[in-house]
Amino acid sequence: MLCEPYLLDPRPDGVRVVWHTEQPGSGHAVLVGPAVQAMSDAVAAAAATGTAGEGDGWRRFAATTAVLSRTREDSESSVPGRGYTAPTRRPVYRQLAVVDGLPAGRTPYRVVSDGIVTAAYSLATAPATDRPVRLLLTSDHQLKPMVPTNLARAAETAGVVLDGVLMAGDMVNVPDRASEWFDSTAEPPFFASFAGILQHSPIYPAIGNHEVMGRWSETATLDEQFNDPQPGAWDITTYEELFPVPASAAGGPRWWSRAIGDVQVICLFATLVWRSPEPVGRGKFQEALEDVDDPERWGHGQFIFEPIGRGSAQYEWLVAELATPQFRSARYRVVMFHHPSHGLGAHSVPPFADPVRVREGKEIRYEYPLAGDHILRDIEPLLSDAGVHLVLNGHSHVWNRFRNAAGVHWLETSNVGNTYGAYDVTSGLERGYPEGYTQQGDPGGLAPIVPTVAPLTGPDGTPLPFVASNEITVFSVLDSAAGVVRSYRYDTTDPGAEVILFDEFPLT
């Protein structure tokens, strides 16, 4: 087994249990019921492969096997006992079992896979729509060294049994590199970092720019392929195979809506390619001079992957979803997507707009008009009119939050660590982008909110409306019983430091 099992998309009577293996193997099953905790490994293995599909206090659910079609390794991979010199296919086999017929409450389960027996975990059906829930809010893990500590502190603070983990994108760095998900020895792989949480708590992911691969190549490194998407030439196959659900009829796993107890969550595919802001070479604002006459080498600026503006398929689906009775009647309404159009981070600029190509002599440059920001212009008015309580974003590796005039809260609560800075009058930092772009503050014009409990302070004692640090890590928890979102920080330089509640705000 390459990872412990993880839970996807609870339904009223069941849930999917997923895990991955190095070989197709056999005897892949989930044992469910109160008796499985006391089973020895030998008894569990026999139950998984015997002729009886159930017994006293247990039932067996067989898994279906599918191979991930694009997973590879290359010279930048760190796989135990293996070395790669060029992009090499590494098959990974997904085992997926649909567990149904569950009673209310939590039920023990164990996975048996090709003779390997896991510890006992617990699963549950989707909570009823009148039941309060607790949701972990996070994003931008990307194999960063502080992630395991972040998640360990989250587990200590909120427990491992949650109603869901909302992950606002950027799970790994290069999505087709299998070891980043499972067994990298150089950096903390995604599933190992989440061990102990995803075995009890279902994950609800969104697509960030690091879930998108560029053009396939037999020879270019995986990093080079990741950095080489073009409009219409990009791929999210590995993401869709790892997380086939939640999904919608219109968008599949790219965009979807789910009730998690009394919280209705809409997830959108709102992200764009990252390009360097440097004023030379292929980047956000220009093509490399040497590539001007070779369109095959263009980067096309910081283009949007999936259309989300007015008239697009995703926009029309969102309009319809916001109008549904289940969304309108939900106690709390949350929308999650990756890009932070309201934010203090570097990645809130330039706007979420289609690049406008300008060619002048031997130069090709790109402009991004603020009036063309699809999220601010088209999406935010919809969310405000629908009474959305919270928009969850990622991307800039900061913690900051805002509240618009309609009362919608906007929160980025990334893993932090590997920060790209916060650009605010209190930090004194400016983004250093070309003239005409927002150098400090939120490009959408909202004032950042200072944490309500224990804000960090600047050198002069000024409370800071953000957390942007390479030493302090952050996570947040939505507690719908109390109707609040609580954010916590932890100083990783001091192993004895306490987890500090630094912000709490009501959703209404």
BELLINSUL-V575504 format. One line per field, one symbol per residue. ss: DSSP state (2 for helix, 1 for strand, 0 for the rest). phi: phi as a letter, one per 20 degrees, with the letter a starting at -180 (. if undefined). burial: 1 if it has 16 or more other ideal C-beta (glycine too) atoms within 10 Angstrom, else 0. Layout:
ss: ???
phi: ???
burial: ???
This chain:
ss: 0000011111100111111110000000111100022200222222222000011001111101111100011000001001000001100111111110000001111111100110001111000000000111110000000022222222222200000111100000000012222001000002222000000000111000222010000000022222000100101022222200000100010001111100111110000100000000000001002220002220000001000000002222222222002222200111110000000012220000000111110011111002220222222222222000011110000011111000001111100100000100000000000000000000000000000000001000001000100001111111100001111111100000000111111100
phi: .ebffcdclgdgcabedcbccfcflbmebddcqfeffeffffffffffcffeebbfnbcdcfeedbefecfbcbfeecdgmcccdbgcfcfcdedcdeecmeffnecfbcddblnedefecccbfffgfdefcccedbalflmffefgfgffffffedneederdedenlececfeegffedbfeebffgfffegndffdcfedecedfeedeeffbecffffffgececgncbbcgfgfefcfcfbdfedlffbabbedmededdddecbcfecfefecmfbfdaefgfdgecgfdfemmeeefdgcfgnfffffffgfffefgfffeffcccccbffefdaeffeecfgfcffdecdcmedcccccfgfeffffedeggffffemfebddcbnelcdbbbbefeneedcdcfglmlfdncdbffemecfmeggodfecnefeneefefgedbffcfgenffeebccbdcddcbccedffemcdddccbeffcgefefdfdbbbffe
burial: 1111111111000111111110000001111110110010001110110000001001111010000101111101111000010010010111111110010000111111110011011111111010011111111111110111111011100101011111111111111111111111001111111110111111111111111111100001110111111100011101111111111100101111111111111111111111101000011111100011000001111111110110000110110011000010011111111111111111111111111000000001111101011111111101100101111111111111111100011111111111101111011010101100110111110101101000110000000111111001111111110010111111010000001011111010
